[in-house]
Amino acid sequence: MDPVTHGLIGATASQSFANKRTLRASAFTGLASAMLADLDVVISSASDPLLNLEMHRQFTHSLIFIPVGALIATVLLWWFVRKYLTLKQTYMFSLAGYATAGLMDLITSYGVLLFWPFSSGRFSLDIISVFDPLFTLGVLIFTGLAFYKKEKMYARLSFGWVVVYLLFAFTQQQKGIRTAQEIARSNNHEIQQLIVKPTIANQLLWSIHYTTGDSLYSYGVRSLPFADPVIYEGDAAALLQWKENYAEFEGSILYQDIQRFSDLSEGVLIQHPDHENVIGDGRYSMLPTTTSPLWGIEIDTTRPNRHVEFGTYRDANPEVRQAFMDMLFGREIKIR
């Protein structure tokens, strides 16, 4: 989730049990604490580009780390709020704010290591985009009113907005799942892995990717409540059989890095159609109807004992933007 929404949700959490005297200081504390978890983005290595991907949304977002994260936030924030809050209050408001960080990332895609160190599995609900302006706007209005009027009632209304919006998002996702199952049945496909998630900044246009056999299929679905979905047929791509293709490099850094990237991509690896030496994450693309990955790793078999390079391949040209808007508004598109 984007940093602004993270902070607002954290402020909402801390405001909800503050009093008039402490409400504004609690909002600041909760906001800063909720954003603290994402400082894991600074964990990186110039020689190992995948390290940053592995560490983001890792231990700082786990349930067991919440009390520790809140303690760190308290130490950092105490100097700023000591005139308004006791040390105990600062910790409790930090705890409330920090606790929202992993949970808010859980509802988006990519996943969080919620049960680290007991499990290395990433969990994600895929019901809301990392950036959703309508969701953020509702939280901003109510949290801002709570801050301005010093009334925690508005913070509770903010939580109400969050619950209602996420319930709507869940129903939209379920509709997308049912649509994906109908598409697969019509194609005589047995779905092995299904990814249904909203496209950026909205709840109307959803991305469907599913694997069957050795192939990945993509579709876009424009979904309105109480209306039949509009389906946009997309591309298909062969899943990369990387273990077979790179068997001769087993034991090398190159092979290990492909394994790491495969784990991060839930095994959905494809060859980038425009870059011969790039293995991409097939779950993400600029348009829901394409299998052109947003990011991937560059393979150099002449240097098997060096780490792979990680790159992004976003192409938001006018044609792509127009196709996205056409699908968003349920219009016919000229490209997929």
Backbone hydrogen bonds in HBPLUS format (Angstrom, degrees):
<---DONOR---> <-ACCEPTOR-->    atom                        ^
c    i                          cat <-CA-CA->   ^        H-A-AA   ^      H-
h    n   atom  resd res      DA  || num        DHA   H-A  angle D-A-AA Bond
n    s   type  num  typ     dist DA aas  dist angle  dist       angle   num
A0002-ASP N   A0130-VAL O   3.05 MM 128  5.98 139.0  2.23 162.2 150.3     1
A0006-HIS N   A0002-ASP O   3.05 MM   4  6.27 163.3  2.08 156.9 162.3     2
A0007-GLY N   A0003-PRO O   2.94 MM   4  6.14 164.9  1.96 150.9 153.9     3
A0008-LEU N   A0004-VAL O   2.96 MM   4  6.26 160.8  2.00 152.1 157.5     4
A0009-ILE N   A0005-THR O   2.92 MM   4  6.06 164.6  1.94 156.8 160.0     5
A0010-GLY N   A0006-HIS O   3.00 MM   4  6.24 158.9  2.04 150.6 156.9     6
A0011-ALA N   A0007-GLY O   2.87 MM   4  6.14 154.5  1.94 149.4 156.6     7
A0012-THR N   A0008-LEU O   2.91 MM   4  6.13 155.2  1.97 146.1 152.9     8
A0013-ALA N   A0009-ILE O   2.96 MM   4  6.24 157.2  2.02 148.6 154.2     9
A0014-SER N   A0010-GLY O   3.13 MM   4  6.42 159.9  2.17 149.6 153.9    10
A0015-GLN N   A0011-ALA O   2.88 MM   4  5.97 158.0  1.93 151.8 158.6    11
A0016-SER N   A0012-THR O   3.13 MM   4  6.13 141.6  2.29 144.6 152.6    12
A0018-ALA N   A0015-GLN O   3.16 MM   3  5.12 174.6  2.16 110.3 111.5    13
A0022-THR N   A0019-ASN O   3.13 MM   3  5.44 123.1  2.47 103.5 117.3    14
A0023-LEU N   A0019-ASN O   2.83 MM   4  5.53 123.6  2.15 156.3 171.5    15
A0026-SER N   A0022-THR O   2.78 MM   4  5.86 151.7  1.86 156.2 165.7    16
A0027-ALA N   A0023-LEU O   2.92 MM   4  6.14 148.8  2.02 145.6 153.6    17
A0028-PHE N   A0024-ARG O   3.13 MM   4  6.42 160.8  2.17 147.6 151.4    18
A0029-THR N   A0025-ALA O   2.99 MM   4  6.18 160.1  2.03 145.5 151.3    19
A0030-GLY N   A0026-SER O   2.81 MM   4  5.99 167.6  1.83 153.9 157.0    20
A0031-LEU N   A0027-ALA O   2.90 MM   4  5.97 159.8  1.94 147.5 153.6    21
A0032-ALA N   A0028-PHE O   3.03 MM   4  6.17 172.1  2.04 151.6 153.6    22
A0033-SER N   A0029-THR O   2.97 MM   4  6.03 158.1  2.02 147.7 154.5    23
A0034-ALA N   A0030-GLY O   3.01 MM   4  6.07 159.0  2.05 146.6 151.4    24
A0035-MET N   A0031-LEU O   3.31 MM   4  6.54 146.1  2.43 143.1 151.3    25
A0036-LEU N   A0032-ALA O   3.15 MM   4  6.26 126.2  2.45 137.6 151.2    26
A0036-LEU N   A0033-SER O   3.15 MM   3  5.10 138.7  2.33  95.7 107.5    27
A0038-ASP N   A0035-MET O   3.25 MM   3  5.84 142.0  2.41 111.9 120.3    28
A0039-LEU N   A0036-LEU O   2.99 MM   3  5.60 162.5  2.02 122.1 124.7    29
A0041-VAL N   A0038-ASP O   3.22 MM   3  6.09 168.7  2.23 119.7 121.2    30
A0042-VAL N   A0039-LEU O   3.12 MM   3  5.92 171.2  2.13 120.7 123.5    31
A0043-ILE N   A0040-ASP O   3.07 MM   3  5.49 162.0  2.11 111.4 117.2    32
A0048-ASP N   A0045-SER O   3.22 MM   3  5.11 142.0  2.38  95.5 106.2    33
A0051-LEU N   A0048-ASP O   3.12 MM   3  5.79 160.3  2.16 121.2 126.9    34
A0054-GLU N   A0050-LEU O   3.03 MM   4  6.31 158.1  2.08 155.3 161.5    35
A0055-MET N   A0051-LEU O   2.95 MM   4  6.13 151.7  2.03 151.2 158.7    36
A0056-HIS N   A0052-ASN O   3.03 MM   4  6.05 144.3  2.16 145.9 153.6    37
A0058-GLN N   A0055-MET O   3.14 MM   3  5.10 129.6  2.41 135.9 125.1    38
A0113-LEU N   A0057-ARG O   3.06 MM  56  6.43 161.1  2.09 161.4 167.4    39
A0061-HIS N   A0058-GLN O   2.96 MM   3  5.63 159.3  2.00 122.8 129.5    40
A0062-SER N   A0059-PHE O   3.20 MM   3  5.17 167.3  2.22 106.2 110.0    41
A0065-PHE N   A0062-SER O   3.26 MM   3  5.44 140.6  2.43  99.8 110.2    42
A0063-LEU N   A0114-LEU O   2.96 MM  51  5.74 168.0  1.98 150.4 146.7    43
A0066-ILE N   A0063-LEU O   3.27 MM   3  5.55 159.9  2.31 107.5 113.4    44
A0068-VAL N   A0065-PHE O   3.05 MM   3  5.22 116.8  2.46 103.3 119.2    45
A0069-GLY N   A0065-PHE O   2.78 MM   4  5.97 166.5  1.79 166.9 171.6    46
A0070-ALA N   A0066-ILE O   2.88 MM   4  6.05 157.4  1.94 154.0 160.1    47
A0071-LEU N   A0067-PRO O   3.04 MM   4  6.20 144.5  2.17 134.3 143.4    48
A0072-ILE N   A0068-VAL O   2.95 MM   4  6.30 158.1  2.00 153.4 158.8    49
A0073-ALA N   A0069-GLY O   2.95 MM   4  6.19 159.3  1.99 146.8 152.7    50
A0074-THR N   A0070-ALA O   2.89 MM   4  6.09 151.3  1.97 142.2 150.2    51
A0075-VAL N   A0071-LEU O   3.04 MM   4  6.33 160.2  2.08 151.1 155.1    52
A0076-LEU N   A0072-ILE O   3.06 MM   4  6.32 156.0  2.12 148.4 155.0    53
A0077-LEU N   A0073-ALA O   2.85 MM   4  5.93 146.4  1.96 149.4 158.7    54
A0078-TRP N   A0074-THR O   2.88 MM   4  5.57 141.1  2.04 149.9 155.3    55
A0080-PHE N   A0077-LEU O   2.90 MM   3  5.42 132.5  2.13 113.7 126.4    56
A0081-VAL N   A0077-LEU O   3.21 MM   4  6.48 145.6  2.34 153.6 163.7    57
A0082-ARG N   A0078-TRP O   2.96 MM   4  5.43 123.3  2.29 153.6 158.4    58
A0084-TYR N   A0081-VAL O   2.86 MM   3  5.46 154.9  1.92 120.3 128.4    59
A0085-LEU N   A0081-VAL O   2.86 MM   4  5.84 151.7  1.94 162.5 170.1    60
A0090-THR N   A0086-THR O   2.89 MM   4  6.13 159.7  1.93 151.3 157.1    61
A0091-TYR N   A0087-LEU O   3.02 MM   4  6.29 156.0  2.08 146.0 151.9    62
A0092-MET N   A0088-LYS O   2.97 MM   4  6.25 161.8  2.00 152.5 157.4    63
A0093-PHE N   A0089-GLN O   2.91 MM   4  6.09 165.3  1.93 157.4 160.5    64
A0094-SER N   A0090-THR O   2.92 MM   4  5.99 149.5  2.01 140.8 150.1    65
A0095-LEU N   A0091-TYR O   2.75 MM   4  5.94 151.6  1.83 148.1 156.4    66
A0096-ALA N   A0092-MET O   3.02 MM   4  6.27 157.0  2.07 143.8 149.1    67
A0097-GLY N   A0093-PHE O   3.03 MM   4  6.23 161.7  2.07 144.4 149.2    68
A0098-TYR N   A0094-SER O   2.78 MM   4  5.87 171.5  1.79 155.4 158.5    69
A0099-ALA N   A0095-LEU O   2.99 MM   4  5.92 152.5  2.07 142.6 149.7    70
A0100-THR N   A0097-GLY O   3.17 MM   3  5.65 148.3  2.27 109.0 117.4    71
A0101-ALA N   A0098-TYR O   3.09 MM   3  5.53 151.9  2.17 113.0 120.7    72
A0104-MET N   A0100-THR O   2.87 MM   4  5.89 155.9  1.93 154.0 158.9    73
A0105-ASP N   A0101-ALA O   3.18 MM   4  6.45 151.4  2.27 146.2 154.0    74
A0106-LEU N   A0102-GLY O   2.92 MM   4  6.05 135.0  2.13 137.8 150.6    75
A0108-THR N   A0105-ASP O   3.16 MM   3  5.36 151.6  2.25 104.2 112.6    76
A0125-LEU N   A0106-LEU O   2.75 MM  19  6.05 154.8  1.82 165.3 168.4    77
A0127-ILE N   A0107-ILE O   2.94 MM  20  5.76 145.3  2.06 150.4 159.7    78
A0126-ASP N   A0108-THR O   3.22 MM  18  4.69 156.7  2.28 122.0 115.7    79
A0112-VAL N   A0123-PHE O   2.97 MM  11  5.33 149.0  2.07 131.0 135.3    80
A0123-PHE N   A0112-VAL O   2.91 MM  11  5.33 163.5  1.93 140.0 141.2    81
A0116-TRP N   A0113-LEU O   3.27 MM   3  5.43 166.5  2.29 113.9 112.7    82
A0118-PHE N   A0115-PHE O   2.82 MM   3  5.72 127.3  2.10 142.0 145.5    83
A0119-SER N   A0115-PHE O   3.10 MM   4  5.40 132.4  2.34 115.2 123.2    84
A0201-ALA N   A0131-PHE O   2.97 MM  70  5.24 124.8  2.29 162.7 175.6    85
A0136-THR N   A0132-ASP O   3.05 MM   4  6.30 166.3  2.07 158.0 162.4    86
A0137-LEU N   A0133-PRO O   2.81 MM   4  5.88 154.4  1.88 144.7 151.8    87
A0138-GLY N   A0134-LEU O   3.24 MM   4  6.47 161.8  2.28 149.5 151.9    88
A0139-VAL N   A0135-PHE O   3.32 MM   4  6.64 164.4  2.34 149.2 153.1    89
A0140-LEU N   A0136-THR O   2.81 MM   4  5.99 160.1  1.85 154.8 161.2    90
A0141-ILE N   A0137-LEU O   2.95 MM   4  6.15 160.9  1.99 152.9 156.7    91
A0142-PHE N   A0138-GLY O   3.24 MM   4  6.45 176.8  2.24 153.6 153.7    92
A0143-THR N   A0139-VAL O   2.87 MM   4  5.84 162.1  1.91 152.6 158.8    93
A0144-GLY N   A0140-LEU O   2.84 MM   4  5.71 152.9  1.91 140.2 148.5    94
A0145-LEU N   A0141-ILE O   2.97 MM   4  6.17 151.9  2.05 144.4 151.9    95
A0146-ALA N   A0142-PHE O   2.97 MM   4  6.19 155.1  2.03 144.1 150.8    96
A0147-PHE N   A0143-THR O   2.99 MM   4  6.23 154.4  2.05 145.1 151.8    97
A0148-TYR N   A0144-GLY O   2.88 MM   4  6.05 161.8  1.91 149.5 154.7    98
A0149-LYS N   A0145-LEU O   2.83 MM   4  5.79 169.3  1.85 151.3 154.9    99
A0150-LYS N   A0146-ALA O   2.86 MM   4  5.25 121.7  2.21 129.9 141.6   100
A0151-GLU N   A0146-ALA O   3.29 MM   5  4.92 135.6  2.50 121.0 131.6   101
A0154-TYR N   A0151-GLU O   3.26 MM   3  6.13 148.4  2.37 119.8 123.7   102
A0155-ALA N   A0152-LYS O   3.00 MM   3  4.95 122.2  2.35  94.2 109.5   103
A0156-ARG N   A0152-LYS O   3.06 MM   4  6.47 149.2  2.16 149.2 157.2   104
A0157-LEU N   A0153-MET O   2.96 MM   4  6.34 141.7  2.11 140.1 151.6   105
A0158-SER N   A0154-TYR O   2.89 MM   4  6.16 141.3  2.04 138.6 149.2   106
A0159-PHE N   A0155-ALA O   3.07 MM   4  6.47 150.4  2.16 142.4 149.1   107
A0160-GLY N   A0156-ARG O   2.94 MM   4  6.23 148.8  2.04 138.4 147.7   108
A0161-TRP N   A0157-LEU O   2.87 MM   4  6.19 151.7  1.95 147.1 153.9   109
A0162-VAL N   A0158-SER O   2.96 MM   4  6.30 157.2  2.01 149.0 155.0   110
A0163-VAL N   A0159-PHE O   2.95 MM   4  6.23 163.6  1.98 153.8 157.1   111
A0164-VAL N   A0160-GLY O   2.96 MM   4  6.18 169.7  1.97 154.6 157.4   112
A0165-TYR N   A0161-TRP O   2.89 MM   4  5.97 166.9  1.91 153.4 157.5   113
A0166-LEU N   A0162-VAL O   2.97 MM   4  6.06 162.9  2.00 149.6 154.6   114
A0167-LEU N   A0163-VAL O   2.94 MM   4  6.10 147.9  2.05 146.1 155.0   115
A0168-PHE N   A0164-VAL O   3.00 MM   4  6.28 154.7  2.07 146.4 153.1   116
A0169-ALA N   A0165-TYR O   2.85 MM   4  6.17 156.5  1.91 147.2 154.5   117
A0170-PHE N   A0166-LEU O   2.84 MM   4  6.02 150.6  1.93 140.8 148.6   118
A0171-THR N   A0167-LEU O   3.02 MM   4  6.32 156.4  2.08 146.4 151.9   119
A0172-GLN N   A0168-PHE O   2.98 MM   4  6.27 152.5  2.05 149.2 157.2   120
A0173-GLN N   A0169-ALA O   2.91 MM   4  6.19 153.8  1.98 147.4 154.6   121
A0174-GLN N   A0170-PHE O   2.92 MM   4  6.19 161.0  1.96 151.4 156.3   122
A0175-LYS N   A0171-THR O   3.02 MM   4  6.21 149.3  2.11 140.8 148.8   123
A0176-GLY N   A0172-GLN O   2.97 MM   4  6.29 149.0  2.07 142.5 151.3   124
A0176-GLY N   A0173-GLN O   2.97 MM   3  4.90 113.0  2.43  92.4 109.1   125
A0177-ILE N   A0173-GLN O   2.83 MM   4  6.19 149.1  1.92 151.7 160.9   126
A0178-ARG N   A0174-GLN O   2.99 MM   4  6.25 161.5  2.02 147.3 151.5   127
A0179-THR N   A0175-LYS O   2.98 MM   4  6.19 154.3  2.05 143.9 151.4   128
A0180-ALA N   A0176-GLY O   2.89 MM   4  6.11 155.4  1.95 145.7 152.4   129
A0181-GLN N   A0177-ILE O   2.98 MM   4  6.26 155.7  2.04 149.9 156.0   130
A0182-GLU N   A0178-ARG O   3.00 MM   4  6.28 150.9  2.09 144.9 152.8   131
A0183-ILE N   A0179-THR O   2.89 MM   4  6.19 157.2  1.94 152.2 158.6   132
A0184-ALA N   A0180-ALA O   2.94 MM   4  6.17 163.8  1.97 150.6 154.8   133
A0185-ARG N   A0181-GLN O   3.00 MM   4  6.17 157.0  2.05 142.9 149.1   134
A0186-SER N   A0182-GLU O   2.97 MM   4  6.20 157.3  2.02 147.7 153.7   135
A0187-ASN N   A0183-ILE O   3.09 MM   4  6.35 133.0  2.32 141.5 154.1   136
A0187-ASN N   A0184-ALA O   3.14 MM   3  5.09 132.3  2.37  94.2 107.3   137
A0189-HIS N   A0184-ALA O   2.78 MM   5  4.84 175.5  1.78 150.2 148.7   138
A0188-ASN N   A0185-ARG O   3.04 MM   3  4.89 160.2  2.08 102.1 107.7   139
A0192-GLN N   A0211-THR O   2.79 MM  19  5.51 173.7  1.79 166.4 164.2   140
A0211-THR N   A0193-GLN O   2.87 MM  18  5.19 151.2  1.95 144.0 153.3   141
A0195-ILE N   A0209-HIS O   2.76 MM  14  5.15 161.7  1.79 168.4 170.7   142
A0209-HIS N   A0195-ILE O   2.94 MM  14  5.15 161.1  1.98 151.0 156.6   143
A0197-LYS N   A0207-SER O   3.11 MM  10  5.40 157.4  2.16 146.9 153.7   144
A0207-SER N   A0197-LYS O   2.75 MM  10  5.40 175.0  1.75 169.5 167.9   145
A0199-THR N   A0205-LEU O   2.94 MM   6  5.88 161.5  1.98 164.4 159.5   146
A0223-SER N   A0204-LEU O   2.75 MM  19  5.19 167.3  1.77 156.8 156.6   147
A0206-TRP N   A0221-VAL O   2.76 MM  15  5.11 174.1  1.76 151.8 153.2   148
A0221-VAL N   A0206-TRP O   2.92 MM  15  5.11 159.0  1.97 148.7 152.5   149
A0208-ILE N   A0219-TYR O   2.91 MM  11  5.06 165.1  1.93 160.0 156.0   150
A0219-TYR N   A0208-ILE O   2.84 MM  11  5.06 147.3  1.95 149.2 154.7   151
A0210-TYR N   A0217-TYR O   3.03 MM   7  5.45 153.5  2.11 143.2 151.5   152
A0217-TYR N   A0210-TYR O   2.87 MM   7  5.45 166.8  1.89 159.2 163.4   153
A0212-THR N   A0215-SER O   3.05 MM   3  5.61 155.4  2.11 150.5 157.9   154
A0215-SER N   A0212-THR O   3.09 MM   3  5.61 163.4  2.12 131.4 136.5   155
A0239-LEU N   A0214-ASP O   2.75 MM  25  5.32 171.6  1.75 137.6 140.4   156
A0216-LEU N   A0237-ALA O   2.70 MM  21  5.18 160.2  1.74 159.9 166.6   157
A0237-ALA N   A0216-LEU O   2.85 MM  21  5.18 152.6  1.93 146.2 154.9   158
A0218-SER N   A0235-ASP O   3.00 MM  17  5.59 144.0  2.14 169.0 174.1   159
A0234-GLY N   A0218-SER O   3.01 MM  16  4.97 120.1  2.38 155.8 148.2   160
A0220-GLY N   A0232-TYR O   2.91 MM  12  4.83 163.7  1.93 141.1 146.6   161
A0232-TYR N   A0220-GLY O   2.72 MM  12  4.83 164.4  1.74 157.3 155.5   162
A0222-ARG N   A0230-VAL O   2.85 MM   8  5.00 164.5  1.87 149.9 153.1   163
A0230-VAL N   A0222-ARG O   2.94 MM   8  5.00 165.1  1.96 144.1 148.6   164
A0227-ALA N   A0224-LEU O   3.29 MM   3  5.51 137.9  2.47 138.8 130.7   165
A0235-ASP N   A0289-THR O   2.84 MM  54  6.06 143.5  1.98 139.8 148.6   166
A0240-LEU N   A0269-LEU O   2.78 MM  29  5.50 178.1  1.78 146.1 146.7   167
A0244-GLU N   A0241-GLN O   3.17 MM   3  5.69 128.1  2.45 109.3 120.9   168
A0245-ASN N   A0241-GLN O   2.97 MM   4  6.18 168.1  1.98 155.3 159.2   169
A0246-TYR N   A0242-TRP O   2.88 MM   4  5.74 152.9  1.95 145.5 150.3   170
A0247-ALA N   A0244-GLU O   3.45 MM   3  5.13 169.3  2.47 104.6 103.2   171
A0249-PHE N   A0246-TYR O   2.98 MM   3  5.53 156.4  2.03 115.0 122.6   172
A0250-GLU N   A0247-ALA O   3.15 MM   3  5.37 167.3  2.17 113.9 115.3   173
A0252-SER N   A0249-PHE O   2.91 MM   3  5.59 158.1  1.96 148.2 150.7   174
A0256-GLN N   A0252-SER O   3.09 MM   4  6.35 161.5  2.12 147.6 152.9   175
A0257-ASP N   A0253-ILE O   2.84 MM   4  6.03 152.3  1.92 151.0 158.4   176
A0254-LEU N   A0304-PRO O   2.85 MM  50  4.89 154.4  1.92 157.7 152.9   177
A0258-ILE N   A0254-LEU O   3.05 MM   4  6.36 153.1  2.13 149.7 156.6   178
A0259-GLN N   A0255-TYR O   3.05 MM   4  6.32 155.4  2.11 146.1 153.0   179
A0260-ARG N   A0256-GLN O   2.91 MM   4  6.21 152.7  1.99 144.2 151.8   180
A0261-PHE N   A0257-ASP O   2.90 MM   4  6.14 160.0  1.94 149.0 154.0   181
A0262-SER N   A0258-ILE O   2.84 MM   4  6.01 149.5  1.94 145.2 154.2   182
A0263-ASP N   A0259-GLN O   2.97 MM   4  6.25 154.4  2.03 147.2 153.6   183
A0264-LEU N   A0260-ARG O   3.03 MM   4  6.34 156.1  2.09 146.4 152.7   184
A0265-SER N   A0261-PHE O   2.95 MM   4  6.08 133.0  2.18 137.6 150.2   185
A0265-SER N   A0262-SER O   3.16 MM   3  4.98 128.4  2.44  90.7 104.6   186
A0267-GLY N   A0262-SER O   2.73 MM   5  4.69 157.3  1.78 152.9 149.8   187
A0266-GLU N   A0263-ASP O   3.30 MM   3  5.16 164.5  2.33 104.7 106.1   188
A0268-VAL N   A0265-SER O   3.03 MM   3  5.63 169.3  2.04 121.7 123.7   189
A0282-GLY N   A0268-VAL O   2.84 MM  14  5.35 160.3  1.87 153.1 155.3   190
A0270-ILE N   A0280-GLY O   3.11 MM  10  5.38 158.6  2.16 141.7 148.0   191
A0280-GLY N   A0270-ILE O   2.78 MM  10  5.38 165.0  1.80 171.2 170.6   192
A0272-HIS N   A0278-VAL O   2.98 MM   6  5.54 175.0  1.98 158.4 157.0   193
A0275-HIS N   A0272-HIS O   3.41 MM   3  5.34 152.2  2.49  99.9 107.6   194
A0278-VAL N   A0275-HIS O   3.18 MM   3  5.49 165.5  2.21 121.6 120.6   195
A0299-ILE N   A0277-ASN O   2.72 MM  22  5.31 173.7  1.72 168.6 168.9   196
A0279-ILE N   A0297-ILE O   2.91 MM  18  5.37 160.6  1.95 158.1 158.7   197
A0297-ILE N   A0279-ILE O   2.85 MM  18  5.37 150.7  1.94 151.5 154.6   198
A0281-ASP N   A0295-TRP O   3.20 MM  14  6.31 157.6  2.26 159.4 159.3   199
A0284-TYR N   A0281-ASP O   3.47 MM   3  6.39 169.7  2.49 126.0 126.9   200
A0294-LEU N   A0284-TYR O   3.11 MM  10  5.74 139.1  2.28 125.7 129.0   201
A0290-THR N   A0287-LEU O   3.27 MM   3  5.61 171.0  2.27 116.1 117.0   202
A0313-TYR N   A0294-LEU O   2.64 MM  19  5.03 168.2  1.65 144.3 145.2   203
A0296-GLY N   A0311-GLY O   2.98 MM  15  5.64 155.9  2.04 158.5 162.7   204
A0311-GLY N   A0296-GLY O   2.91 MM  15  5.64 167.6  1.92 165.4 167.3   205
A0298-GLU N   A0309-GLU O   2.79 MM  11  5.24 158.8  1.83 149.3 156.7   206
A0303-ARG N   A0300-ASP O   3.10 MM   3  5.75 164.6  2.12 116.8 121.7   207
A0306-ARG N   A0303-ARG O   3.23 MM   3  5.76 148.2  2.34 125.5 123.0   208
A0320-VAL N   A0317-ASN O   3.01 MM   3  5.37 118.0  2.41 108.6 123.3   209
A0321-ARG N   A0317-ASN O   2.98 MM   4  6.28 166.1  2.00 162.0 166.5   210
A0322-GLN N   A0318-PRO O   2.90 MM   4  6.01 156.5  1.95 146.2 152.5   211
A0323-ALA N   A0319-GLU O   3.01 MM   4  6.20 157.5  2.06 143.9 150.0   212
A0324-PHE N   A0320-VAL O   2.97 MM   4  6.22 157.2  2.02 150.7 156.9   213
A0325-MET N   A0321-ARG O   3.03 MM   4  6.29 163.7  2.05 149.9 153.5   214
A0326-ASP N   A0322-GLN O   2.87 MM   4  6.08 154.9  1.93 149.6 157.1   215
A0327-MET N   A0323-ALA O   3.04 MM   4  6.27 161.3  2.07 148.9 153.0   216
A0328-LEU N   A0324-PHE O   2.88 MM   4  6.10 156.9  1.94 149.3 156.8   217
A0329-PHE N   A0325-MET O   3.04 MM   4  6.22 147.1  2.15 145.6 152.3   218
A0331-ARG N   A0326-ASP O   2.67 MM   5  4.80 157.4  1.72 155.7 150.9   219
A0330-GLY N   A0327-MET O   3.08 MM   3  4.89 162.6  2.11 101.6 106.4   220
